[in-house]
Amino acid sequence: MDKRKARPGYHKKWREKVKKRYWGRVAAGLCAKCGKTPPDPNRRECASCNARARARERARKKTRKAQGLCVDCGRPSAPGFATCAPCRENKRHYDAKRSGHAVYPATYTVYLRDSDDPLGRFETREDVALFLAFGRLDRDAVEVITDAPPILAYTGCN
């Protein structure tokens, strides 16, 4: 018989006990996992607990990769990849946000200098240039606003 069915609320009480122990150790200045030694600077675990956790993570990823599973979530991975498509997409978004690159394509909005009403919204700089050329608008008469991160001006990844 399953313990959870035999003792309702057991898991909730156990989680509360674990949380209390964890935060008590942190408040006391001890490793949150073992409670024996002080943690490493800017961490909550000591060096030995951290090393054990890293070793477990490496072993788990190695086992999953050998089985043809995604090393992150355990779902089947595509041939030639260590991760599944959803995890690759999540990592791409995370990396893009972290590096300052746009996750989604930048948009460009053209305004007349003395107006608050937009003349148009475009997906590329080339579209803006065509709009200005065919509309016979002077570049000094309009203002182009973009939602692209400023770092793109230096990386050339736009």
C-alpha positions as CSV (number, residue, x, y, z in Angstrom):
1,M,0.0,0.0,0.0
2,D,1.3,3.5,-0.9
3,K,2.4,5.5,2.2
4,R,0.8,8.7,0.8
5,K,-2.6,7.0,0.7
6,A,-2.2,5.5,4.1
7,R,-1.1,8.8,5.7
8,P,-2.8,11.8,4.1
9,G,-0.8,15.0,4.5
10,Y,2.5,13.1,5.1
11,H,4.2,14.6,2.1
12,K,3.2,18.1,3.0
13,K,4.5,17.7,6.5
14,W,7.7,16.2,5.3
15,R,8.3,19.1,2.8
16,E,7.7,21.6,5.6
17,K,10.2,19.8,7.8
18,V,12.8,19.8,5.0
19,K,12.3,23.5,4.2
20,K,12.6,24.4,7.9
21,R,15.8,22.4,8.2
22,Y,17.2,23.9,5.0
23,W,16.5,27.6,6.0
24,G,17.6,26.9,9.6
25,R,21.0,25.8,8.3
26,V,21.3,28.7,5.9
27,A,20.5,31.1,8.8
28,A,23.1,29.5,11.0
29,G,25.8,29.9,8.3
30,L,26.1,26.2,7.6
31,C,25.9,24.2,4.4
32,A,22.2,23.8,3.5
33,K,22.6,20.2,2.4
34,C,24.9,18.6,5.1
35,G,24.7,21.2,7.8
36,K,28.3,20.4,8.9
37,T,30.6,23.0,7.3
38,P,30.2,26.6,6.2
39,P,29.2,27.1,2.6
40,D,31.4,28.4,-0.2
41,P,31.3,32.2,-0.7
42,N,28.1,33.3,-2.6
43,R,26.6,29.8,-2.3
44,R,24.4,27.8,0.1
45,E,26.3,24.5,-0.2
46,C,29.8,23.6,0.9
47,A,32.5,22.5,-1.6
48,S,32.0,18.7,-1.0
49,C,28.2,18.8,-1.3
50,N,28.6,21.0,-4.5
51,A,31.1,18.5,-5.9
52,R,28.8,15.5,-5.2
53,A,25.9,17.3,-6.9
54,R,28.0,18.1,-10.0
55,A,29.2,14.5,-10.2
56,R,25.5,13.2,-10.0
57,E,24.5,15.7,-12.7
58,R,27.4,14.6,-15.0
59,A,26.5,10.9,-14.4
60,R,22.8,11.5,-15.1
61,K,23.6,13.4,-18.3
62,K,26.1,10.7,-19.5
63,T,23.5,7.9,-18.8
64,R,20.7,9.8,-20.7
65,K,23.0,10.5,-23.6
66,A,24.0,6.9,-23.9
67,Q,20.3,5.9,-23.9
68,G,19.5,8.5,-26.7
69,L,17.4,10.7,-24.3
70,C,17.5,14.4,-23.8
71,V,20.2,15.2,-21.3
72,D,18.1,17.9,-19.7
73,C,14.6,16.5,-19.4
74,G,14.8,12.7,-20.3
75,R,12.5,12.8,-23.3
76,P,13.7,11.2,-26.6
77,S,16.2,13.4,-28.4
78,A,16.6,13.9,-32.1
79,P,19.3,12.0,-33.9
80,G,22.6,13.9,-33.7
81,F,21.5,16.0,-30.8
82,A,22.0,15.6,-27.0
83,T,18.7,17.5,-26.3
84,C,15.1,17.4,-27.5
85,A,13.6,20.1,-29.7
86,P,11.7,21.9,-26.8
87,C,14.8,22.0,-24.6
88,R,16.9,23.3,-27.5
89,E,14.3,26.0,-28.1
90,N,14.2,27.0,-24.4
91,K,18.0,27.2,-24.3
92,R,18.1,29.3,-27.5
93,H,15.6,31.8,-25.9
94,Y,17.6,31.8,-22.6
95,D,20.9,32.3,-24.3
96,A,19.5,35.1,-26.5
97,K,18.1,36.9,-23.5
98,R,21.2,36.5,-21.5
99,S,23.5,37.7,-24.3
100,G,21.3,40.7,-25.1
101,H,20.3,39.5,-28.5
102,A,16.8,39.8,-29.6
103,V,14.7,36.6,-29.2
104,Y,12.2,37.9,-31.7
105,P,13.0,40.0,-34.7
106,A,13.3,43.7,-34.1
107,T,10.5,46.0,-35.3
108,Y,11.0,49.5,-36.6
109,T,8.4,52.3,-36.3
110,V,8.6,55.5,-38.4
111,Y,7.3,58.8,-36.9
112,L,7.3,62.3,-38.3
113,R,9.5,64.4,-36.1
114,D,6.7,66.6,-34.7
115,S,4.0,64.0,-34.6
116,D,3.0,61.2,-32.1
117,D,1.2,59.2,-34.8
118,P,3.3,56.5,-36.4
119,L,3.6,56.5,-40.2
120,G,4.3,52.8,-40.4
121,R,5.8,49.7,-38.6
122,F,8.3,47.5,-40.3
123,E,10.3,44.3,-39.7
124,T,13.6,45.2,-41.4
125,R,15.7,48.3,-42.0
126,E,15.4,47.7,-45.7
127,D,11.6,48.0,-45.5
128,V,12.1,51.3,-43.7
129,A,14.5,52.5,-46.4
130,L,12.0,51.5,-49.1
131,F,9.2,53.3,-47.3
132,L,11.2,56.5,-47.1
133,A,12.3,56.3,-50.7
134,F,8.9,55.6,-52.2
135,G,7.2,58.0,-49.8
136,R,9.7,60.7,-50.8
137,L,10.4,61.4,-47.2
138,D,13.6,62.9,-46.0
139,R,15.6,61.0,-43.4
140,D,15.8,64.2,-41.3
141,A,12.1,64.7,-41.4
142,V,11.3,61.3,-39.7
143,E,12.4,59.4,-36.6
144,V,12.8,55.7,-36.6
145,I,12.3,53.9,-33.3
146,T,13.3,50.2,-32.8
147,D,12.7,47.7,-30.0
148,A,16.0,45.9,-30.7
149,P,18.5,45.7,-27.8
150,P,21.3,48.3,-28.1
151,I,23.9,45.6,-28.1
152,L,22.8,44.6,-31.6
153,A,24.4,47.7,-33.0
154,Y,27.8,46.4,-31.9
155,T,27.4,42.7,-32.7
156,G,25.9,43.0,-36.2
157,C,23.4,40.2,-35.4
158,N,20.3,42.1,-36.5
